[in-house]
């Protein structure tokens, strides 16, 4: 574990405060708004170190920028296909899922991220307002 610097504390606080699963760029923007002299590289290094130390969790997002989660306990996520935001899913976690796949298919896992995809309530509402009379808000499969 690296020593706790002011920059590290600022980076951690930004991830915890944002609670929106921010990208590294979003964390940098938040930190630099408060402390303009901090470099992008410093924020990125601190995000990586905080993730390695288990204080935050880095999430790979297929087709998008990696995101950071302040909640390190096992839980699921859903990504809005319209706005790109990532949300925590409030449901029971299935801890034996990886073991079941390992037993059935012989994989040795180093970890996994399960991310559902869909359209968030705010985007559904916006679509409904844009396309009134359409049951699905005008979305296509």
C-alpha positions in Angstrom: 0.0 0.0 0.0 1.3 3.4 -0.9 1.4 6.3 1.5 -1.7 8.4 1.7 -1.1 11.7 -0.1 -3.4 14.7 -0.4 -3.9 13.8 -4.1 -4.8 10.3 -3.3 -7.4 11.5 -0.7 -8.8 14.0 -3.2 -9.2 11.3 -5.8 -10.8 8.9 -3.4 -13.2 11.6 -2.2 -14.2 12.4 -5.7 -15.1 8.8 -6.5 -17.0 8.5 -3.2 -18.9 11.8 -3.7 -19.8 11.2 -7.3 -21.4 7.8 -6.7 -22.1 7.6 -10.4 -19.4 5.1 -11.4 -17.4 7.9 -12.9 -14.7 7.5 -15.7 -11.1 8.5 -15.0 -11.8 11.7 -17.0 -14.8 12.5 -14.9 -12.8 12.0 -11.7 -10.1 14.2 -13.1 -12.5 17.0 -14.0 -14.1 16.9 -10.5 -10.7 16.9 -8.7 -9.2 19.6 -11.0 -12.2 21.9 -10.6 -11.3 22.0 -6.9 -7.5 21.8 -7.3 -6.5 23.1 -10.7 -2.8 22.3 -10.3 -3.3 18.6 -10.1 -2.3 16.7 -13.2 -4.4 14.2 -15.1 -1.5 11.6 -14.7 -1.6 12.0 -10.9 -5.3 11.4 -10.8 -5.0 8.4 -13.1 -2.1 6.9 -11.0 -4.1 7.4 -7.8 -7.2 5.7 -9.3 -5.1 2.7 -10.3 -3.4 2.5 -6.9 -6.7 2.9 -5.0 -8.1 0.1 -7.2 -5.1 -2.2 -6.6 -5.4 -1.5 -2.8 -9.1 -2.4 -2.8 -10.3 1.0 -1.8 -12.3 1.4 -5.0 -13.2 -1.0 -7.8 -12.3 -0.5 -11.4 -15.0 -1.8 -13.8 -14.4 -2.7 -17.4 -17.3 -1.4 -19.6 -17.4 -3.1 -23.0 -17.6 -0.4 -25.7 -16.9 2.4 -23.2 -14.4 3.9 -20.8 -13.6 2.0 -17.6 -15.4 3.3 -14.6 -14.7 3.4 -10.9 -17.0 2.2 -8.1 -16.8 3.4 -4.5 -18.6 0.2 -3.4 -16.2 -2.7 -3.3 -18.7 -5.4 -2.1 -20.1 -7.9 -4.6 -23.0 -6.4 -6.5 -24.4 -6.0 -10.0 -24.6 -3.0 -12.3 -26.8 -1.8 -15.2 -25.6 0.5 -17.9 -28.0 2.8 -19.7 -27.7 2.4 -23.4 -28.9 5.9 -24.0 -27.0 8.1 -21.6 -24.2 5.7 -20.7 -24.5 6.1 -16.9 -23.9 3.0 -14.8 -26.1 2.2 -11.8 -25.9 -0.2 -8.9 -28.6 -2.9 -9.0 -30.3 -3.5 -5.6 -30.8 -7.2 -5.6 -29.4 -10.3 -4.0 -26.0 -11.3 -5.3 -25.4 -14.9 -6.4 -22.1 -15.8 -5.0 -22.0 -19.3 -6.4 -22.3 -18.2 -10.0 -18.5 -18.2 -10.7 -18.1 -21.6 -8.9 -20.9 -23.1 -10.9 -19.3 -22.0 -14.2 -15.9 -23.1 -13.0 -17.2 -26.5 -12.1 -19.1 -26.9 -15.3 -16.6 -25.5 -17.8 -13.2 -25.8 -16.0 -12.3 -22.1 -15.9 -10.1 -20.6 -13.2 -11.4 -17.0 -12.7 -9.4 -14.0 -11.7 -12.7 -12.1 -11.2 -15.7 -11.0 -13.2 -18.1 -8.1 -13.8 -21.7 -8.7 -14.6 -23.3 -5.7 -16.2 -26.9 -5.6 -17.4 -27.8 -3.2 -20.2 -31.0 -1.3 -20.7 -32.5 2.2 -20.6 -32.8 4.1 -17.4 -36.0 5.7 -16.1 -34.9 9.2 -16.9 -34.1 8.3 -20.5 -37.3 6.4 -20.9 -39.2 9.4 -19.6 -37.3 11.7 -22.1 -38.1 9.3 -24.9 -41.8 9.2 -23.9 -41.9 13.0 -24.0 -40.1 13.1 -27.4 -42.3 10.3 -28.9 -45.7 10.7 -27.2 -48.1 7.8 -27.8 -45.4 5.3 -28.3 -45.6 2.6 -25.6 -41.8 1.9 -25.5 -40.8 5.6 -25.9 -39.9 5.0 -29.5 -37.0 2.7 -28.9 -36.2 -0.1 -31.2 -35.0 -3.5 -30.3 
